[in-house]
């Protein structure tokens, strides 16, 4: 970077990836800035520039001091340590130091006080909300939403008959043949932790009449026309219960609303679904298994005249993109749920569900809304021809 580039950047002002500092004397303060950038996509700190954009370059003695301070701060005041790159750019009668902070690979980064900082516009803010912290730990695969213990639960909340049938199907053995207590079996399957059911345990095996995770449900609505209206709809349903129950009821809601087309069959046939059932099942199963369970929101299903929408809480995890999933790549956000789901939902766990759905029905669009923290699947419906 040369002086002209620095001046051009400074002229544009501070933003989420560029921070100006006239001088730095405090390692803790500098560490907080580094942490915020490392947690927020990376960026640059320009030392020798005021907040207003005036250039105040440093002399050689200050440049040596500042480079040493930067190195010490990055290695001892940022946890885990980072490796910023510095560049001394000659401007006027001195030097402006450009500190480049890469997007962190080991998020979340913290300062020595354990504070997590992120960028908020051109400023920074401390992360204090539990859900946001959990999502950051989740993105680093330090914690998974389906592995979190649920307060007020125990193995007594398990539907034992249902669990026995699952256990026999999964392991080809009766539960009574295992010389372990129910709590031990559930713990080994990561469905129980410290005497409490995990989110996976609650979602998969609890009694259907016990509403333990009220936000983990489905809200479905069938609208006349192509827009959401506040009071006019054909049908709506709030669906709760364990995961298999929710899946079956949500699928039933969609199948009731989709047209069945004759497609050359006899008048006595039941007709073919306008959207293949397999494609609907795959996309619905993905919504249950790959949603972010740290987000307190339901799965939403909207049926319109021209499309079907399935909206999952949480954007795609980590660096996964829509292009990735269209190519068959996947990232397992909820490993416990997915490990057991092959015996409960029409799900193979191979990361190929999106590919199979697209092969069956190519008119599917995906939106990874990172700002809104949701993932939307839109399935286009064919115009109904009555001739």
N, C-alpha and C positions, 0 to 999 in steps of 0.2 A: 504494500500500500504506500502511495506517495502522498505528498502534501496536498496536491489537488484533490485526490480522492477523499482525504480527511475533511478538507474544507467543504466539499460537496455534501458529505454525509452530515456534517455539523449544521450546515445550512437547512437541512430538512428537519432538524430537531430530534428530541428523544422519542423513543417508542418502546414497544415491548422487547425489542432485541438490541437496543442501543442506549447506553447510559453514559451521562457526562459527569465527570468529577474534576473540579479544579485542582484538588490535592487530596491525598489520602494519608492519614496518620494513624488510623485505628484499624487493627487487624480484624477485630470482630465485625465492624461495620462493613469492611470490604468483603469478608466471608459471607455475610448475609446477601450482598449483591451477587456474588458468585453462585451461591446456593439457588437464588431465585432464577437466574438464567439457566443453570444446569437442569433445574426442574421444569423449565418452560420452553424447551426447544433450542437453547443456546443463544449466544449473542456476543456483544462486544462492550467493553467499558473503555471510554476515552478519558484518560487522566491528563489534565492540562486544558480542559474545556469547562467553562462554567455552565450552570443549568440554562442560562440564557443564550449560550452558543458563542460566548467570547473566548478567544484563544489566550491562554496563559501558560506558555510552554515552560518546561523545567530545565534547569542547568544540569551539567554532568553529575554533580554531587547528588542532587535530588533524584536523578534518573537511576543512579546506583541504589540509593535508599529504597526507592519505590519498587524496583525490580526484586529486591530482596524481600520487601514486605509482601509483595504479591506471591512469591514462591512459598514463604512461610505460612501465609494465610491459607493458601490452597492445600498445603500438605498437613497443617496442624489444626486449622480452625474450620475445615469443611469435612463432614463425615458422610460417606467415605471420601477420602482425598480425591481431588481432581487434578488434571494436568493442563492448565491454561497455557496458551502461547502468547508471548509478548512481542511487540514490534515497536521499535523506537523510530518515530517519524519526525524528521527535522522540519520545523516550521518557524519562520522568522528567526529569532535569535536563540531558539531553544528547541526542546523536544516534547512532542506529545506521545505518550505511551498508549498503544492500542492493545488491550488485553482481550483475547478471543477465548470464550468459554464454549466448549462443545456441548451439544445436547447430551445430557447424562445417560449412560447405559445402566446405571445402578440406582435409579430413583427409588424412593425419595431421598434427596440429599438434605442434610441438616447442618446447623451450626453447632458450636460446642455446647450450647445450652439445650440442644435437642429440638430447637425450633425448625419447622419446615417452612421455607419461604418460596413463593411463586410470584411471577410477574402479574401485575394488574395494570394494564395500559403501560404507561412509561414509569409507573411506580412499582413497588412490590408490596406484598401483604403476607402476613403470617397465616398459615393454614391452621384453623382451629375447629372446623366442622368435622365431626367424626366420620361422616360418610365420605368426605373428600379425602381424608387421611387413609381410610380403608381402601378407596379406589387406587390411591397411589401405591400402597403396599401390594394391592392386587396386581397392578401393572408390572410390578417387580417380581411377581410370583412368590412373594413372601407370605401371602395369605390368600385364601380363596373364599368367596362368598358362601359356597355350599358347605364349608368346613367350620363355620362359626357356631359355637354352642348357643342354643336358644334358651334364655332364662325361663324358669318356671316349668320346664319339661323334664321328663324322665322316661325310662323304658316302659313305664305303665301306660304311656300315651300311644304305644305301638298297637296296631290292630294285629294281634298275635296270629289269628287264623290266616290273614292275608300275608303276613310275613313268612309263616311256615310254608305256604304254597310257593312263594317266591324263592325261598331258600332251597326247597327241593328242586325247583326248576333250574335254578342257577348252579347249584353244586351237586345235583343228582344224589342228594342224601337227605334224610329226614333230620330236622333240627334236634330231635330227641336223641339221635345217634351221636351227636357231638357232646363230648364230655366237658362242656363249658356252660356257664350260666348265660342267660339271655343278655345281661349287661356286657359280658366278655365278648360274646359273638358280635353284638352291635358295635362295641369298641374296635374290634379287629376289622370290621367293615367300614370304620370311620363314620359311623352313624350315631355314635355316642361319645361324648368327651366330657370328662370330669362329672359324670353322672347326669349330664344334660344331653338331649338329642341335638345333633347338629342340624343345620338348615336342610341338608340332604335327607337326614332321617325323618324330619317333620314332613317334608314335601313328598317323600316316597311311601312312607309306611304308617303314618298316624291314622287314627280313627277318623272317618269322614265327618263325624258330627262335632269335631273339636276344631274350632277356628283359632289356630295358634299364630299363624302369620297372615294377618288380615290384608296386607298389601300384596301378597303373592297370590293374586287371583287374576281372573280374566274379565274384562268389560267388553261386551260385544254389542254392536248396534247395526241394524239393517235399515238403510235410508232409501227413501224414494227420491230418485234423481241422483245427482253427482256431487252434492255438497252436504256438509254436516249442518243440520238444523237443530235448534234447541228443543223443539217441541213435537215435530212431526217425524215419525219413523214407522216402519212396518213392523219391526220386532226389536227387542233388546233383551239382554240377559246378563246378569252378574253371576259368574261361575266360580265357585270355590270348592274346597276339598283337596284330597291328595292329588298328585300330579296325573296319575292315570285317569282319574275321574274328570279333572279339568280338561285334559286332552280330549277325551271321548265326547264330553258335552260341547266343547268348542268346535270340534269337528262336525258334530251333529248340527250345530247352529249353522255352520257354513254350508253343509250339504243340503239343508232345507232351503237355503236361499239361492243356490246355484241351479241354473236351468239344466234339464236333461234333454238332449237333442236326439231326434230320430236317426239322423245320419244314414238313411237308407235301410234301416231295420224295419221289421214288421210292426204293425200297429199294436201288437201284443207285447212288444219288448218294453223294458223299463227305460230305455233310452241311455245315451252316453252322456256323462257329465261334461259340461262345456269346458271345464278345467279338469284335467285328469286327477283322480283322487290321489294317486301317488304323489303328485307334485304338491298338492295341498297338505298332505300328511307330512312330507319332508319339511316344508317351510314352517308348519305349525310346531313340529317337534323341535326344530332349531330354535324357535322362539322360547320354548320352555327350557331347553338345555343350555343355551348360550347367552341368555339374558344376564344382566348384571344384578345379582341379588343384594348388592349394597345400595342399590337405588330403590327408594321406597315408592314404587309406582307399579300399577298392574300392567299386564300385557293387554293391549287394546286391539280389537278386531273391528273393522268397518267394512260393510258390504254396500257398495253403490251400484248404480245401473251399469257403469262402465268399468268398474274395477273392484278389486278386493285388496284391502290393506291390512297387514299384520305389523304392529308396532311393538318392538321390544325395548324395555328400559336398558339404557347403556349403549354407547357406541361400540364399534369394533375394538377388540382389545389390542393394546400395544401398537405396533406398526402395521397391523393387518389392514389391507385395503380392499375395496370392492374388486379391483382387478385381480388381487390375490385369490379371493374366494371364487371368482369366476373361473380361475385356473385350477381350482381344486385344493388350494392351500387352506389350512385351518389353524386355529389356536384354541386350545381347550381352556376355557375360562372356569368351568366347574367340573373338575376331574372326578369327584365322587359320583355326582349325578350321572355323568356320561358313562362311567364304568358299570353302573347298574342298569342304565336305561335300555340297553339292548334286549332285556327280558321284560320290559314294561311298555315301551313305546315302539312304534315302527321306526327304529333308529339302529343303524349298523355300527356307528362309532368309527367309521373309516375316513371321515372328513370329505366324503364325496356326495353328500346329500344335495348340495346346491347344484352340482353338475348333473345329477340325476333329474332334479326338478327342471332344470333348463333344457335337458334333452327331451323330456316329456312335453314341455310347454315353454317355448322360448320367450314368450311375451311377459317377462318378469323383469322388473326394475328394482334396483337397490339404492337406498340413500343412507349414508353413514353420517348422521347429524351430530358432529362432535360438540357444537355449541349447545344444542338442545339435549345432548346426552341420550340419544335414542338411535335405534336402527329400524328403518322402515322398508318393508317389502311391499311392492305394488304389483299385483297380478292383473293384467289387462283382461277384461271380459270381451268376448266377441259380440257384436251387435246381434240381437235376436231377430231372426227372419221367420215370419209366420207364413210365408208362401211355400 
